[in-house]
């Protein structure tokens, strides 16, 4: 007698109809937090990669229609479902009525921008540009998995190098680093995320170092993942 596991395997191994495959792929993207590549979906569903790729193209085009509030787009090498940019203001206002907004502090945003555009970059190089010690900010960004270490620079002292991560691409809705916004757009994105509330700093340069930012920083990504 076949076990439920064997029966499930037989169902998956059989080639699905287009309608069934489209429904399953849509559901898989919806319930998964991480972006999924066409190959990952095809392997998991035991379906031909060509069919899954075609279905993803159809779903992407279908959700691009104005009557849909959600979109399926390629992010960090995979496909993810999220809300459309044109609805972000309405969604942001709705979410603010549900709970206190999460935000990324100005010092953390400045540091993240430096790392994104100058990576790999060391802490002393970041300090040279910002004029303050940034250990607390770096710890926050590391804890949020927005940045990661990238070895050591071969200079005196061999300081640690930092770079952005796949999570950074996911949170900011970028396909890859070539889609980074201009610095002006990045600053505007920061103001939207922070609610235009700059945080005070205290450090080597007066009024520049954040106070206890490691415990307070949160991030609001530009695209809210479907829930």
VOVOVEX-346567 format. One record per atom (N, C-alpha, C): residue number from 0; residue in one letter; atom name; x, y, z. Coordinates in nm, 2 decimals. Last residue first. Example, Ala and Ser with C-alpha at 12.3 -4.5 7.8 and 13.67 -1.06 7.14 Angstrom:
2
 mardren marti koltor      X      Y      Z
       1     S      N   1.28  -0.22   0.71
       1     S     CA   1.37  -0.11   0.71
       1     S      C   1.29   0.00   0.79
       0     A      N   1.32  -0.57   0.78
       0     A     CA   1.23  -0.45   0.78
       0     A      C   1.32  -0.33   0.78
***
This chain:
227
 mardren marti koltor      X      Y      Z
     226     X      N   0.12   3.98   0.25
     226     X     CA   0.10   3.90   0.37
     226     X      C  -0.03   3.82   0.35
     225     X      N   0.38   4.08   0.03
     225     X     CA   0.24   4.03   0.05
     225     X      C   0.23   3.95   0.18
     224     X      N   0.61   4.33   0.14
     224     X     CA   0.58   4.19   0.09
     224     X      C   0.44   4.15   0.12
     223     X      N   0.63   4.65   0.04
     223     X     CA   0.58   4.57   0.14
     223     X      C   0.54   4.43   0.09
     222     X      N   0.91   4.83  -0.06
     222     X     CA   0.80   4.75  -0.11
     222     X      C   0.75   4.65   0.00
     221     X      N   1.10   4.96   0.09
     221     X     CA   1.02   5.04  -0.01
     221     X      C   0.90   4.96  -0.06
     220     X      N   1.09   4.86   0.43
     220     X     CA   1.13   4.84   0.30
     220     X      C   1.05   4.92   0.20
     219     X      N   1.18   4.99   0.72
     219     X     CA   1.06   4.99   0.64
     219     X      C   1.10   4.97   0.50
     218     X      N   1.36   4.88   1.01
     218     X     CA   1.35   4.92   0.86
     218     X      C   1.22   4.90   0.80
     217     X      N   1.49   5.01   1.31
     217     X     CA   1.41   4.91   1.24
     217     X      C   1.40   4.96   1.10
     216     X      N   1.68   5.08   1.59
     216     X     CA   1.66   5.09   1.45
     216     X      C   1.58   4.98   1.40
     215     X      N   1.73   5.05   1.87
     215     X     CA   1.61   5.12   1.82
     215     X      C   1.58   5.11   1.67
     214     X      N   1.97   4.95   1.94
     214     X     CA   1.85   4.89   2.00
     214     X      C   1.72   4.94   1.94
     213     X      N   2.15   5.10   1.81
     213     X     CA   2.15   4.96   1.78
     213     X      C   2.02   4.89   1.83
     212     X      N   2.13   5.36   1.90
     212     X     CA   2.06   5.33   1.78
     212     X      C   2.05   5.18   1.75
     211     X      N   2.21   5.51   2.13
     211     X     CA   2.15   5.37   2.15
     211     X      C   2.07   5.33   2.02
     210     X      N   2.23   5.79   1.94
     210     X     CA   2.23   5.74   2.08
     210     X      C   2.15   5.61   2.08
     209     X      N   2.46   5.87   1.68
     209     X     CA   2.33   5.83   1.73
     209     X      C   2.34   5.77   1.87
     208     X      N   2.67   6.15   1.63
     208     X     CA   2.66   6.01   1.66
     208     X      C   2.53   5.97   1.72
     207     X      N   2.65   6.43   1.60
     207     X     CA   2.65   6.35   1.48
     207     X      C   2.63   6.20   1.51
     206     X      N   2.69   6.65   1.78
     206     X     CA   2.56   6.62   1.72
     206     X      C   2.56   6.54   1.60
     205     X      N   3.04   6.69   1.72
     205     X     CA   2.92   6.72   1.80
     205     X      C   2.79   6.70   1.71
     204     X      N   3.24   6.41   1.66
     204     X     CA   3.19   6.54   1.60
     204     X      C   3.06   6.57   1.66
     203     X      N   3.26   6.21   1.85
     203     X     CA   3.37   6.29   1.82
     203     X      C   3.33   6.42   1.75
     202     X      N   2.91   6.23   1.96
     202     X     CA   3.03   6.16   1.94
     202     X      C   3.15   6.25   1.92
     201     X      N   2.57   6.19   1.92
     201     X     CA   2.67   6.24   2.01
     201     X      C   2.80   6.17   1.99
     200     X      N   2.27   6.28   1.74
     200     X     CA   2.39   6.21   1.76
     200     X      C   2.48   6.27   1.86
     199     X      N   1.91   6.25   1.70
     199     X     CA   2.03   6.32   1.75
     199     X      C   2.15   6.23   1.76
     198     X      N   1.74   6.17   1.40
     198     X     CA   1.78   6.13   1.53
     198     X      C   1.90   6.21   1.58
     197     X      N   1.47   6.32   1.21
     197     X     CA   1.61   6.29   1.23
     197     X      C   1.64   6.26   1.38
     196     X      N   1.19   6.23   1.07
     196     X     CA   1.23   6.25   1.21
     196     X      C   1.37   6.22   1.23
     195     X      N   1.05   6.15   0.84
     195     X     CA   1.11   6.29   0.85
     195     X      C   1.14   6.32   1.00
     194     X      N   0.99   5.89   0.84
     194     X     CA   0.88   5.98   0.88
     194     X      C   0.94   6.12   0.90
     193     X      N   1.16   5.70   0.75
     193     X     CA   1.18   5.75   0.88
     193     X      C   1.07   5.85   0.93
     192     X      N   1.09   5.64   0.49
     192     X     CA   1.10   5.53   0.59
     192     X      C   1.10   5.59   0.73
     191     X      N   1.11   5.89   0.37
     191     X     CA   0.98   5.82   0.37
     191     X      C   0.98   5.72   0.48
     190     X      N   1.38   5.94   0.39
     190     X     CA   1.28   6.03   0.46
     190     X      C   1.15   5.96   0.47
     189     X      N   1.48   5.73   0.24
     189     X     CA   1.51   5.73   0.38
     189     X      C   1.41   5.82   0.45
     188     X      N   1.40   5.81  -0.02
     188     X     CA   1.35   5.68   0.04
     188     X      C   1.37   5.68   0.19
     187     X      N   1.55   6.04  -0.04
     187     X     CA   1.41   6.05  -0.03
     187     X      C   1.34   5.92   0.02
     186     X      N   1.80   5.92  -0.05
     186     X     CA   1.77   6.01   0.06
     186     X      C   1.62   6.02   0.08
     185     X      N   1.78   5.78  -0.29
     185     X     CA   1.80   5.70  -0.17
     185     X      C   1.77   5.79  -0.05
     184     X      N   1.75   5.99  -0.47
     184     X     CA   1.64   5.90  -0.45
     184     X      C   1.65   5.82  -0.32
     183     X      N   2.01   6.09  -0.44
     183     X     CA   1.90   6.18  -0.41
     183     X      C   1.77   6.09  -0.39
     182     X      N   2.17   5.88  -0.54
     182     X     CA   2.18   5.92  -0.40
     182     X      C   2.06   6.01  -0.35
     181     X      N   1.95   5.67  -0.74
     181     X     CA   2.05   5.77  -0.72
     181     X      C   2.06   5.81  -0.58
     180     X      N   1.91   5.31  -0.66
     180     X     CA   1.86   5.45  -0.70
     180     X      C   1.98   5.55  -0.69
     179     X      N   2.04   5.02  -0.80
     179     X     CA   2.04   5.11  -0.69
     179     X      C   1.99   5.25  -0.74
     178     X      N   2.05   4.83  -1.00
     178     X     CA   1.92   4.90  -0.98
     178     X      C   1.92   4.99  -0.86
     177     X      N   2.28   4.70  -0.97
     177     X     CA   2.27   4.79  -1.08
     177     X      C   2.14   4.87  -1.08
     176     X      N   2.25   4.51  -0.78
     176     X     CA   2.30   4.64  -0.74
     176     X      C   2.30   4.75  -0.85
     175     X      N   1.93   4.36  -0.86
     175     X     CA   2.07   4.36  -0.83
     175     X      C   2.12   4.50  -0.80
     174     X      N   1.66   4.41  -0.81
     174     X     CA   1.70   4.29  -0.87
     174     X      C   1.85   4.26  -0.85
     173     X      N   1.52   4.53  -0.50
     173     X     CA   1.62   4.55  -0.61
     173     X      C   1.65   4.41  -0.67
     172     X      N   1.37   4.59  -0.26
     172     X     CA   1.31   4.55  -0.39
     172     X      C   1.39   4.57  -0.51
     171     X      N   1.48   4.62  -0.02
     171     X     CA   1.47   4.74  -0.10
     171     X      C   1.41   4.71  -0.24
     170     X      N   1.49   4.36   0.08
     170     X     CA   1.42   4.47   0.16
     170     X      C   1.39   4.59   0.07
     169     X      N   1.65   4.23  -0.12
     169     X     CA   1.51   4.19  -0.09
     169     X      C   1.43   4.30  -0.02
     168     X      N   1.90   4.36  -0.09
     168     X     CA   1.82   4.36  -0.22
     168     X      C   1.68   4.33  -0.20
     167     X      N   1.95   4.29   0.18
     167     X     CA   1.94   4.43   0.14
     167     X      C   1.86   4.44   0.01
     166     X      N   1.97   4.01   0.15
     166     X     CA   1.86   4.06   0.23
     166     X      C   1.84   4.21   0.20
     165     X      N   2.21   3.99   0.02
     165     X     CA   2.09   3.96  -0.06
     165     X      C   1.97   4.01   0.02
     164     X      N   2.40   4.28   0.14
     164     X     CA   2.37   4.14   0.13
     164     X      C   2.24   4.12   0.04
     163     X      N   2.69   4.50   0.11
     163     X     CA   2.55   4.47   0.13
     163     X      C   2.52   4.32   0.10
     162     X      N   3.00   4.48   0.30
     162     X     CA   2.92   4.49   0.18
     162     X      C   2.78   4.46   0.21
     161     X      N   3.31   4.57   0.45
     161     X     CA   3.17   4.55   0.46
     161     X      C   3.10   4.56   0.33
     160     X      N   3.63   4.46   0.59
     160     X     CA   3.55   4.52   0.48
     160     X      C   3.40   4.48   0.50
     159     X      N   3.83   4.53   0.87
     159     X     CA   3.72   4.45   0.81
     159     X      C   3.65   4.53   0.70
     158     X      N   4.18   4.62   0.84
     158     X     CA   4.04   4.65   0.88
     158     X      C   3.94   4.56   0.81
     157     X      N   4.47   4.58   0.87
     157     X     CA   4.38   4.49   0.81
     157     X      C   4.24   4.51   0.86
     156     X      N   4.69   4.73   0.97
     156     X     CA   4.58   4.70   1.06
     156     X      C   4.47   4.60   1.01
     155     X      N   4.76   4.85   0.65
     155     X     CA   4.80   4.84   0.79
     155     X      C   4.68   4.82   0.89
     154     X      N   4.58   4.64   0.42
     154     X     CA   4.65   4.76   0.45
     154     X      C   4.69   4.75   0.60
     153     X      N   4.38   4.47   0.27
     153     X     CA   4.53   4.45   0.29
     153     X      C   4.60   4.58   0.30
     152     X      N   4.08   4.43   0.44
     152     X     CA   4.16   4.51   0.34
     152     X      C   4.31   4.50   0.37
     151     X      N   3.91   4.12   0.47
     151     X     CA   3.99   4.23   0.53
     151     X      C   4.07   4.30   0.42
     150     X      N   3.57   4.01   0.41
     150     X     CA   3.72   3.99   0.43
     150     X      C   3.78   4.11   0.49
     149     X      N   3.32   4.12   0.43
     149     X     CA   3.37   4.08   0.30
     149     X      C   3.52   4.07   0.31
     148     X      N   3.03   4.10   0.64
     148     X     CA   3.17   4.12   0.62
     148     X      C   3.21   4.06   0.49
     147     X      N   2.71   4.25   0.54
     147     X     CA   2.79   4.14   0.59
     147     X      C   2.94   4.17   0.57
     146     X      N   2.39   4.41   0.59
     146     X     CA   2.53   4.41   0.54
     146     X      C   2.60   4.28   0.60
     145     X      N   2.14   4.33   0.67
     145     X     CA   2.15   4.42   0.55
     145     X      C   2.29   4.43   0.50
     144     X      N   2.09   4.19   0.90
     144     X     CA   2.14   4.12   0.79
     144     X      C   2.14   4.20   0.66
     143     X      N   2.05   4.32   1.13
     143     X     CA   1.93   4.32   1.04
     143     X      C   1.97   4.24   0.91
     142     X      N   2.30   4.30   1.24
     142     X     CA   2.19   4.23   1.30
     142     X      C   2.07   4.22   1.21
     141     X      N   2.43   4.48   1.07
     141     X     CA   2.47   4.34   1.07
     141     X      C   2.36   4.26   1.13
     140     X      N   2.31   4.72   1.14
     140     X     CA   2.29   4.67   1.00
     140     X      C   2.33   4.53   0.99
     139     X      N   2.39   4.73   1.41
     139     X     CA   2.25   4.73   1.38
     139     X      C   2.23   4.67   1.24
     138     X      N   2.67   4.74   1.38
     138     X     CA   2.61   4.63   1.45
     138     X      C   2.46   4.62   1.42
     137     X      N   2.69   4.99   1.26
     137     X     CA   2.73   4.87   1.18
     137     X      C   2.67   4.75   1.25
     136     X      N   2.60   5.16   1.46
     136     X     CA   2.52   5.15   1.34
     136     X      C   2.56   5.02   1.26
     135     X      N   2.80   5.12   1.66
     135     X     CA   2.66   5.09   1.69
     135     X      C   2.58   5.07   1.56
     134     X      N   3.03   5.22   1.52
     134     X     CA   3.02   5.08   1.56
     134     X      C   2.88   5.03   1.59
     133     X      N   3.11   5.47   1.41
     133     X     CA   2.98   5.41   1.37
     133     X      C   2.96   5.26   1.41
     132     X      N   3.23   5.79   1.49
     132     X     CA   3.24   5.65   1.51
     132     X      C   3.10   5.58   1.47
     131     X      N   3.21   6.04   1.23
     131     X     CA   3.18   5.99   1.36
     131     X      C   3.21   5.84   1.37
     130     X      N   3.24   6.13   0.97
     130     X     CA   3.30   6.21   1.07
     130     X      C   3.27   6.16   1.21
     129     X      N   3.17   6.01   0.73
     129     X     CA   3.06   6.06   0.82
     129     X      C   3.11   6.15   0.93
     128     X      N   3.42   5.96   0.61
     128     X     CA   3.32   6.03   0.53
     128     X      C   3.22   6.09   0.63
     127     X      N   3.56   5.82   0.81
     127     X     CA   3.62   5.94   0.74
     127     X      C   3.52   6.02   0.67
     126     X      N   3.39   5.61   0.87
     126     X     CA   3.41   5.72   0.97
     126     X      C   3.47   5.84   0.91
     125     X      N   3.43   5.46   0.64
     125     X     CA   3.30   5.51   0.67
     125     X      C   3.31   5.63   0.77
     124     X      N   3.70   5.40   0.68
     124     X     CA   3.66   5.47   0.56
     124     X      C   3.52   5.53   0.58
     123     X      N   3.68   5.24   0.92
     123     X     CA   3.76   5.37   0.92
     123     X      C   3.72   5.46   0.80
     122     X      N   3.53   5.02   0.82
     122     X     CA   3.47   5.11   0.92
     122     X      C   3.55   5.25   0.92
     121     X      N   3.56   4.99   0.45
     121     X     CA   3.59   4.96   0.59
     121     X      C   3.53   5.06   0.69
     120     X      N   3.38   4.84   0.18
     120     X     CA   3.44   4.96   0.25
     120     X      C   3.46   4.92   0.39
     119     X      N   3.33   4.71  -0.15
     119     X     CA   3.35   4.69  -0.01
     119     X      C   3.42   4.81   0.05
     118     X      N   3.09   4.99  -0.16
     118     X     CA   3.14   4.86  -0.12
     118     X      C   3.24   4.79  -0.21
     117     X      N   2.98   5.23  -0.21
     117     X     CA   3.13   5.23  -0.21
     117     X      C   3.18   5.09  -0.17
     116     X      N   2.70   5.21  -0.20
     116     X     CA   2.76   5.27  -0.32
     116     X      C   2.91   5.26  -0.32
     115     X      N   2.65   5.06   0.04
     115     X     CA   2.59   5.02  -0.09
     115     X      C   2.66   5.08  -0.21
     114     X      N   2.79   5.21   0.23
     114     X     CA   2.83   5.08   0.20
     114     X      C   2.78   5.03   0.07
     113     X      N   2.64   5.45   0.22
     113     X     CA   2.78   5.45   0.19
     113     X      C   2.83   5.31   0.15
     112     X      N   2.39   5.36   0.29
     112     X     CA   2.40   5.42   0.16
     112     X      C   2.55   5.42   0.12
     111     X      N   2.44   5.28   0.56
     111     X     CA   2.40   5.18   0.46
     111     X      C   2.42   5.23   0.32
     110     X      N   2.49   5.53   0.67
     110     X     CA   2.60   5.43   0.66
     110     X      C   2.56   5.32   0.56
     109     X      N   2.24   5.66   0.64
     109     X     CA   2.36   5.72   0.58
     109     X      C   2.47   5.61   0.56
     108     X      N   2.08   5.49   0.79
     108     X     CA   2.06   5.50   0.65
     108     X      C   2.18   5.56   0.58
     107     X      N   2.19   5.53   1.05
     107     X     CA   2.20   5.39   0.99
     107     X      C   2.18   5.40   0.84
     106     X      N   2.14   5.80   1.09
     106     X     CA   2.27   5.76   1.08
     106     X      C   2.29   5.62   1.02
     105     X      N   1.84   5.79   1.07
     105     X     CA   1.92   5.87   0.97
     105     X      C   2.07   5.82   0.97
     104     X      N   1.70   5.46   1.12
     104     X     CA   1.75   5.59   1.16
     104     X      C   1.83   5.66   1.05
     103     X      N   1.43   5.31   0.98
     103     X     CA   1.57   5.31   0.98
     103     X      C   1.62   5.45   1.02
     102     X      N   1.12   5.20   1.14
     102     X     CA   1.20   5.29   1.07
     102     X      C   1.35   5.26   1.08
     101     X      N   0.78   5.12   1.17
     101     X     CA   0.92   5.08   1.18
     101     X      C   1.00   5.17   1.10
     100     X      N   0.50   5.28   1.32
     100     X     CA   0.58   5.25   1.20
     100     X      C   0.72   5.21   1.24
      99     X      N   0.27   5.11   1.54
      99     X     CA   0.37   5.22   1.52
      99     X      C   0.46   5.18   1.40
      98     X      N  -0.02   4.99   1.36
      98     X     CA   0.08   4.97   1.46
      98     X      C   0.19   5.09   1.44
      97     X      N  -0.24   5.08   1.20
      97     X     CA  -0.25   4.95   1.27
      97     X      C  -0.14   4.94   1.38
      96     X      N  -0.19   5.31   1.08
      96     X     CA  -0.31   5.31   1.16
      96     X      C  -0.32   5.18   1.24
      95     X      N   0.02   5.25   0.92
      95     X     CA   0.04   5.34   1.04
      95     X      C  -0.07   5.34   1.13
      94     X      N  -0.11   5.10   0.72
      94     X     CA  -0.02   5.03   0.82
      94     X      C   0.00   5.11   0.94
      93     X      N  -0.23   5.31   0.58
      93     X     CA  -0.31   5.20   0.64
      93     X      C  -0.23   5.13   0.75
      92     X      N  -0.01   5.45   0.49
      92     X     CA  -0.11   5.52   0.57
      92     X      C  -0.19   5.41   0.65
      91     X      N   0.11   5.25   0.33
      91     X     CA   0.18   5.31   0.44
      91     X      C   0.09   5.37   0.54
      90     X      N  -0.09   5.22   0.13
      90     X     CA  -0.06   5.11   0.22
      90     X      C   0.01   5.16   0.34
      89     X      N  -0.08   5.47   0.01
      89     X     CA  -0.20   5.43   0.07
      89     X      C  -0.18   5.31   0.17
      88     X      N   0.19   5.47  -0.08
      88     X     CA   0.15   5.57   0.01
      88     X      C   0.02   5.53   0.09
      87     X      N   0.20   5.24  -0.25
      87     X     CA   0.27   5.24  -0.13
      87     X      C   0.22   5.35  -0.03
      86     X      N   0.10   5.21  -0.50
      86     X     CA   0.00   5.20  -0.39
      86     X      C   0.07   5.21  -0.25
      85     X      N   0.30   5.21  -0.68
      85     X     CA   0.20   5.32  -0.69
      85     X      C   0.10   5.32  -0.57
      84     X      N   0.44   4.97  -0.63
      84     X     CA   0.49   5.10  -0.58
      84     X      C   0.39   5.21  -0.58
      83     X      N   0.24   4.69  -0.52
      83     X     CA   0.29   4.78  -0.63
      83     X      C   0.33   4.91  -0.57
      82     X      N   0.36   4.43  -0.30
      82     X     CA   0.26   4.54  -0.34
      82     X      C   0.32   4.63  -0.44
      81     X      N   0.48   4.12  -0.42
      81     X     CA   0.48   4.23  -0.33
      81     X      C   0.38   4.33  -0.38
      80     X      N   0.64   3.81  -0.46
      80     X     CA   0.52   3.88  -0.47
      80     X      C   0.52   4.00  -0.37
      79     X      N   0.93   3.72  -0.65
      79     X     CA   0.87   3.75  -0.52
      79     X      C   0.74   3.83  -0.54
      78     X      N   1.19   3.52  -0.79
      78     X     CA   1.06   3.59  -0.80
      78     X      C   0.99   3.61  -0.67
      77     X      N   1.55   3.59  -0.79
      77     X     CA   1.43   3.51  -0.78
      77     X      C   1.31   3.59  -0.80
      76     X      N   1.76   3.77  -0.80
      76     X     CA   1.78   3.64  -0.86
      76     X      C   1.66   3.55  -0.85
      75     X      N   1.66   3.99  -0.66
      75     X     CA   1.78   3.92  -0.61
      75     X      C   1.79   3.78  -0.67
      74     X      N   1.35   3.97  -0.81
      74     X     CA   1.42   4.04  -0.70
      74     X      C   1.54   3.94  -0.66
      73     X      N   1.10   4.01  -1.04
      73     X     CA   1.23   3.95  -1.02
      73     X      C   1.31   4.03  -0.92
      72     X      N   0.76   4.02  -0.93
      72     X     CA   0.88   4.07  -1.00
      72     X      C   1.00   4.00  -0.96
      71     X      N   0.42   4.05  -0.93
      71     X     CA   0.53   3.95  -0.92
      71     X      C   0.65   4.00  -1.00
      70     X      N   0.21   4.26  -0.73
      70     X     CA   0.29   4.24  -0.85
      70     X      C   0.39   4.12  -0.82
      69     X      N  -0.12   4.37  -0.63
      69     X     CA   0.01   4.30  -0.61
      69     X      C   0.08   4.28  -0.74
      68     X      N  -0.35   4.48  -0.72
      68     X     CA  -0.27   4.56  -0.62
      68     X      C  -0.13   4.50  -0.59
      67     X      N  -0.47   4.48  -1.05
      67     X     CA  -0.41   4.40  -0.94
      67     X      C  -0.33   4.49  -0.85
      66     X      N  -0.56   4.64  -1.25
      66     X     CA  -0.66   4.59  -1.16
      66     X      C  -0.60   4.51  -1.04
      65     X      N  -0.34   4.68  -1.42
      65     X     CA  -0.37   4.78  -1.32
      65     X      C  -0.48   4.74  -1.22
      64     X      N  -0.12   4.40  -1.46
      64     X     CA  -0.24   4.48  -1.50
      64     X      C  -0.28   4.57  -1.39
      63     X      N   0.08   4.25  -1.36
      63     X     CA   0.12   4.38  -1.40
      63     X      C   0.00   4.47  -1.44
      62     X      N  -0.02   4.00  -1.33
      62     X     CA  -0.02   4.08  -1.21
      62     X      C   0.02   4.22  -1.24
      61     X      N   0.03   3.91  -1.60
      61     X     CA  -0.10   3.91  -1.55
      61     X      C  -0.11   4.01  -1.43
      60     X      N   0.31   3.91  -1.62
      60     X     CA   0.23   3.99  -1.70
      60     X      C   0.09   4.01  -1.65
      59     X      N   0.37   3.71  -1.42
      59     X     CA   0.43   3.85  -1.41
      59     X      C   0.35   3.95  -1.49
      58     X      N   0.24   3.49  -1.53
      58     X     CA   0.19   3.55  -1.40
      58     X      C   0.24   3.69  -1.38
      57     X      N   0.39   3.45  -1.76
      57     X     CA   0.25   3.48  -1.77
      57     X      C   0.20   3.54  -1.64
      56     X      N   0.64   3.39  -1.65
      56     X     CA   0.63   3.51  -1.74
      56     X      C   0.48   3.55  -1.75
      55     X      N   0.58   3.16  -1.51
      55     X     CA   0.62   3.28  -1.43
      55     X      C   0.61   3.41  -1.52
      54     X      N   0.53   2.99  -1.72
      54     X     CA   0.42   3.03  -1.63
      54     X      C   0.46   3.15  -1.55
      53     X      N   0.79   2.97  -1.83
      53     X     CA   0.68   3.03  -1.91
      53     X      C   0.56   3.07  -1.82
      52     X      N   0.92   2.84  -1.62
      52     X     CA   0.96   2.97  -1.66
      52     X      C   0.86   3.04  -1.74
      51     X      N   0.77   2.60  -1.61
      51     X     CA   0.77   2.69  -1.49
      51     X      C   0.81   2.83  -1.53
      50     X      N   0.85   2.49  -1.85
      50     X     CA   0.71   2.52  -1.82
      50     X      C   0.69   2.62  -1.71
      49     X      N   1.12   2.46  -1.82
      49     X     CA   1.07   2.55  -1.93
      49     X      C   0.93   2.58  -1.90
      48     X      N   1.14   2.27  -1.62
      48     X     CA   1.19   2.41  -1.59
      48     X      C   1.13   2.51  -1.70
      47     X      N   0.88   2.04  -1.55
      47     X     CA   0.99   2.09  -1.64
      47     X      C   1.02   2.24  -1.62
      46     X      N   0.85   1.96  -1.20
      46     X     CA   0.80   2.00  -1.32
      46     X      C   0.91   2.05  -1.42
      45     X      N   0.88   1.93  -0.92
      45     X     CA   0.91   1.82  -1.01
      45     X      C   0.84   1.84  -1.15
      44     X      N   0.86   2.13  -0.74
      44     X     CA   0.74   2.08  -0.79
      44     X      C   0.75   1.96  -0.89
      43     X      N   1.13   2.18  -0.69
      43     X     CA   1.05   2.15  -0.58
      43     X      C   0.92   2.08  -0.63
      42     X      N   1.22   2.24  -0.95
      42     X     CA   1.28   2.13  -0.88
      42     X      C   1.18   2.08  -0.77
      41     X      N   1.08   2.47  -1.01
      41     X     CA   1.06   2.35  -1.10
      41     X      C   1.11   2.23  -1.03
      40     X      N   1.17   2.65  -0.81
      40     X     CA   1.03   2.61  -0.82
      40     X      C   1.01   2.48  -0.90
      39     X      N   1.44   2.66  -0.88
      39     X     CA   1.40   2.62  -0.75
      39     X      C   1.26   2.57  -0.75
      38     X      N   1.42   2.77  -1.14
      38     X     CA   1.48   2.64  -1.12
      38     X      C   1.44   2.58  -0.99
      37     X      N   1.32   3.03  -1.09
      37     X     CA   1.24   2.93  -1.17
      37     X      C   1.29   2.79  -1.15
      36     X      N   1.38   3.12  -0.75
      36     X     CA   1.41   3.12  -0.89
      36     X      C   1.33   3.02  -0.96
      35     X      N   1.22   3.32  -0.50
      35     X     CA   1.24   3.18  -0.56
      35     X      C   1.27   3.19  -0.70
      34     X      N   1.28   3.52  -0.22
      34     X     CA   1.26   3.51  -0.37
      34     X      C   1.30   3.37  -0.42
      33     X      N   1.13   3.43   0.09
      33     X     CA   1.25   3.45   0.01
      33     X      C   1.21   3.44  -0.14
      32     X      N   0.86   3.36   0.18
      32     X     CA   0.92   3.49   0.21
      32     X      C   1.04   3.53   0.12
      31     X      N   0.59   3.21   0.02
      31     X     CA   0.74   3.20   0.05
      31     X      C   0.79   3.34   0.07
      30     X      N   0.33   3.22  -0.05
      30     X     CA   0.36   3.18   0.08
      30     X      C   0.50   3.18   0.12
      29     X      N   0.35   3.32  -0.32
      29     X     CA   0.27   3.39  -0.22
      29     X      C   0.31   3.35  -0.08
      28     X      N   0.48   3.12  -0.46
      28     X     CA   0.54   3.25  -0.45
      28     X      C   0.47   3.33  -0.34
      27     X      N   0.28   2.92  -0.44
      27     X     CA   0.42   2.90  -0.38
      27     X      C   0.49   3.03  -0.36
      26     X      N   0.07   3.03  -0.58
      26     X     CA   0.05   3.00  -0.43
      26     X      C   0.19   2.99  -0.37
      25     X      N   0.17   3.03  -0.84
      25     X     CA   0.13   3.16  -0.77
      25     X      C   0.12   3.14  -0.62
      24     X      N   0.21   2.76  -0.88
      24     X     CA   0.33   2.85  -0.87
      24     X      C   0.29   2.98  -0.81
      23     X      N  -0.05   2.67  -0.87
      23     X     CA   0.04   2.62  -0.77
      23     X      C   0.16   2.71  -0.76
      22     X      N  -0.17   2.80  -1.09
      22     X     CA  -0.22   2.82  -0.96
      22     X      C  -0.12   2.78  -0.85
      21     X      N  -0.01   2.70  -1.30
      21     X     CA  -0.01   2.84  -1.27
      21     X      C  -0.06   2.87  -1.13
      20     X      N  -0.07   2.42  -1.29
      20     X     CA   0.07   2.47  -1.26
      20     X      C   0.07   2.62  -1.23
      19     X      N  -0.34   2.43  -1.36
      19     X     CA  -0.30   2.38  -1.23
      19     X      C  -0.16   2.43  -1.19
      18     X      N  -0.32   2.53  -1.62
      18     X     CA  -0.40   2.60  -1.52
      18     X      C  -0.36   2.56  -1.38
      17     X      N  -0.15   2.34  -1.75
      17     X     CA  -0.11   2.48  -1.74
      17     X      C  -0.19   2.55  -1.63
      16     X      N  -0.14   2.03  -1.57
      16     X     CA  -0.19   2.12  -1.67
      16     X      C  -0.14   2.26  -1.65
      15     X      N   0.17   1.87  -1.47
      15     X     CA   0.05   1.94  -1.44
      15     X      C   0.00   2.01  -1.57
      14     X      N   0.32   1.56  -1.49
      14     X     CA   0.32   1.69  -1.54
      14     X      C   0.18   1.75  -1.53
      13     X      N   0.40   1.39  -1.19
      13     X     CA   0.32   1.39  -1.31
      13     X      C   0.31   1.54  -1.36
      12     X      N   0.53   1.43  -0.95
      12     X     CA   0.61   1.39  -1.07
      12     X      C   0.53   1.39  -1.20
      11     X      N   0.33   1.50  -0.77
      11     X     CA   0.42   1.60  -0.81
      11     X      C   0.50   1.56  -0.94
      10     X      N   0.21   1.25  -0.74
      10     X     CA   0.13   1.36  -0.79
      10     X      C   0.22   1.47  -0.85
       9     X      N   0.42   1.10  -0.64
       9     X     CA   0.36   1.06  -0.77
       9     X      C   0.28   1.17  -0.83
       8     X      N   0.45   1.22  -0.39
       8     X     CA   0.56   1.22  -0.49
       8     X      C   0.51   1.19  -0.63
       7     X      N   0.21   1.16  -0.27
       7     X     CA   0.24   1.30  -0.30
       7     X      C   0.35   1.31  -0.40
       6     X      N   0.24   0.88  -0.24
       6     X     CA   0.14   0.93  -0.33
       6     X      C   0.16   1.08  -0.36
       5     X      N   0.46   0.88  -0.07
       5     X     CA   0.48   0.82  -0.20
       5     X      C   0.37   0.88  -0.29
       4     X      N   0.33   0.99   0.16
       4     X     CA   0.45   1.06   0.10
       4     X      C   0.47   1.01  -0.04
       3     X      N   0.12   0.81   0.22
       3     X     CA   0.09   0.95   0.17
       3     X      C   0.21   1.02   0.11
       2     X      N   0.22   0.49   0.08
       2     X     CA   0.21   0.58   0.19
       2     X      C   0.17   0.72   0.13
       1     X      N   0.06   0.22  -0.08
       1     X     CA   0.14   0.34  -0.09
       1     X      C   0.12   0.44   0.02
       0     X      N   0.09  -0.12   0.00
       0     X     CA   0.00   0.00   0.00
       0     X      C   0.09   0.12   0.00
***
